[in-house]
Amino acid sequence: MNKLNLKTGDKIDFMMKDGEVLLVPVSKQVSDVFGILSRDGQKAVTVEEMNEGIKERVKNLNS
């Protein structure tokens, strides 16, 4: 049985926790991380709106 659900080519990381070494899968599928950036009351934005916001932020940092 493959309890970590690892496949050939998947990436793993080793972490120390409470004196133990943990083997942690790094590869994630989109469905595993979908929605993790949302916050209650936060408005959804389009990719175009995100790009515009990034451009404005970079412009402000460089001025």
LORO-595533 format. One record per residue (C-alpha): residue number from 1; residue in one letter; x, y, z. Coordinates in Angstrom, 1 decimal. Layout:
residues N
site num=NUM&residuo=A&east=X&north=Y&up=Z
...
This chain:
residues 63
site num=1&residuo=M&east=0.0&north=0.0&up=0.0
site num=2&residuo=N&east=1.3&north=3.4&up=-0.9
site num=3&residuo=K&east=0.2&north=5.6&up=2.0
site num=4&residuo=L&east=1.9&north=8.7&up=0.7
site num=5&residuo=N&east=0.3&north=8.3&up=-2.7
site num=6&residuo=L&east=3.7&north=8.9&up=-4.4
site num=7&residuo=K&east=4.3&north=8.1&up=-8.1
site num=8&residuo=T&east=7.6&north=7.9&up=-10.0
site num=9&residuo=G&east=9.0&north=11.4&up=-10.5
site num=10&residuo=D&east=7.2&north=13.0&up=-7.5
site num=11&residuo=K&east=9.3&north=15.3&up=-5.4
site num=12&residuo=I&east=9.7&north=14.8&up=-1.6
site num=13&residuo=D&east=11.1&north=16.9&up=1.2
site num=14&residuo=F&east=12.5&north=15.9&up=4.6
site num=15&residuo=M&east=11.5&north=17.9&up=7.6
site num=16&residuo=M&east=12.6&north=17.7&up=11.2
site num=17&residuo=K&east=9.8&north=17.9&up=13.8
site num=18&residuo=D&east=10.1&north=17.1&up=17.5
site num=19&residuo=G&east=13.3&north=15.1&up=16.9
site num=20&residuo=E&east=11.8&north=13.0&up=14.1
site num=21&residuo=V&east=12.5&north=13.1&up=10.4
site num=22&residuo=L&east=9.4&north=13.4&up=8.3
site num=23&residuo=L&east=9.2&north=12.5&up=4.6
site num=24&residuo=V&east=6.7&north=14.9&up=3.0
site num=25&residuo=P&east=5.5&north=14.9&up=-0.6
site num=26&residuo=V&east=6.1&north=18.2&up=-2.4
site num=27&residuo=S&east=4.1&north=17.7&up=-5.6
site num=28&residuo=K&east=0.6&north=18.9&up=-5.4
site num=29&residuo=Q&east=-2.3&north=18.7&up=-7.9
site num=30&residuo=V&east=-4.3&north=21.8&up=-8.6
site num=31&residuo=S&east=-7.3&north=20.3&up=-6.8
site num=32&residuo=D&east=-5.1&north=20.0&up=-3.7
site num=33&residuo=V&east=-4.4&north=23.7&up=-3.5
site num=34&residuo=F&east=-7.5&north=25.2&up=-5.1
site num=35&residuo=G&east=-8.9&north=28.0&up=-3.0
site num=36&residuo=I&east=-6.2&north=28.2&up=-0.4
site num=37&residuo=L&east=-5.6&north=31.9&up=-1.1
site num=38&residuo=S&east=-9.2&north=33.0&up=-0.7
site num=39&residuo=R&east=-10.3&north=34.8&up=2.4
site num=40&residuo=D&east=-13.8&north=35.5&up=3.8
site num=41&residuo=G&east=-15.2&north=38.7&up=2.2
site num=42&residuo=Q&east=-12.4&north=38.9&up=-0.4
site num=43&residuo=K&east=-13.5&north=39.8&up=-3.9
site num=44&residuo=A&east=-12.5&north=37.4&up=-6.6
site num=45&residuo=V&east=-10.3&north=39.0&up=-9.3
site num=46&residuo=T&east=-9.5&north=38.1&up=-12.9
site num=47&residuo=V&east=-6.0&north=37.3&up=-14.1
site num=48&residuo=E&east=-6.0&north=40.7&up=-15.9
site num=49&residuo=E&east=-6.8&north=42.5&up=-12.7
site num=50&residuo=M&east=-4.0&north=40.6&up=-10.9
site num=51&residuo=N&east=-1.6&north=41.6&up=-13.7
site num=52&residuo=E&east=-2.7&north=45.2&up=-13.5
site num=53&residuo=G&east=-2.2&north=45.2&up=-9.7
site num=54&residuo=I&east=1.3&north=43.8&up=-10.1
site num=55&residuo=K&east=2.2&north=46.4&up=-12.7
site num=56&residuo=E&east=1.0&north=49.2&up=-10.4
site num=57&residuo=R&east=2.9&north=47.8&up=-7.4
site num=58&residuo=V&east=6.2&north=47.5&up=-9.4
site num=59&residuo=K&east=5.6&north=51.0&up=-10.8
site num=60&residuo=N&east=5.2&north=52.3&up=-7.3
site num=61&residuo=L&east=8.3&north=50.5&up=-6.0
site num=62&residuo=N&east=10.4&north=51.9&up=-8.9
site num=63&residuo=S&east=9.3&north=55.5&up=-8.5
